């Protein structure tokens, strides 16, 4: 396997993968049950290329911004070129789309480790920080978007307000933790069951000791997800579906959070099921929802695969051939 990443799975990983495959099959069945496949195929075939091309461009921009965001974290330990970080990040997305168990995360880490003297545990810790921040921002955006959508039940508006406050407090805590790292580490010693994972998480938080670096990281995160949401709006426009920006944010947040469950490469099954069920209350029928998520995934997979394969070629060169 490239960059020293092995695809050999231990017993626990094999069980997890088996569960993911069974879950994907079940979710695909319920997602496509009763769908007129001829109508779905016609919708996909008649998708307008203009909005899809623009969506692909924005997908590339989002990939670059995510790489810039990762570089912000990484540069607290070493000055890494943005180009190298970009190719490694693209390779990671390619790996997540074609390999099980989110092995793309390990591929991007090993690709950077191979070319720079930087701790593997630190690289993994920064990747974990990215995921935690994304989860917090997704909850915040979802809550804020739901509060702007009329005709929703009062309880949902109240829940959105509560989750907005909680996610905002969580994000603030994430940025304050680096400045109380010694105290937190002392408390973790008393809880050995979580000390290992939490210790790596704290290691990654070292990158946020700088307030300026923290602000850059947060601002990039706050730009990336609305950009992804607008990409979803463009994909919807390509098939004649009127998808509001707030609705796109809600469904993309649900997709992002659903990626935490055991899933097959590329989140096949999980994403289709989530899109169909989240878009239904917004008046989007199942056939249109499936067409939307299939095109949205295709746009992102194609752009990520293109840059991922290039990144594989660039980062596979011997170190002494770097320009």
Secondary structure by P-SEA (a helix, b strand, c coil): ccccccccccaaaaaaaaaaaaaaaaaaaaaacccaaaaaaaaaaaccaaaaaaaaaaaaaaaaaaaaaaaaaaaccccccaaaaaaaaaaaaaaaacccccaaaaaaaaaaaacccccaaaaaaaaaaaaaaaaaaaaaaaaaaaaacccccaaaaaaaaaaaaaaaaaaaaaaacccaaaaaaaaaaacccaaaaaaaaaaaacccccaaaaaaaaaaaaaaaaaaaaaaaaaaaaacccccaaaaaaaaaaaaaaccccccccaaaaaaaaaaaaaccccccaaaaaaaaaaaaaaaaaaaaaaaaaaaaaaaccccccc
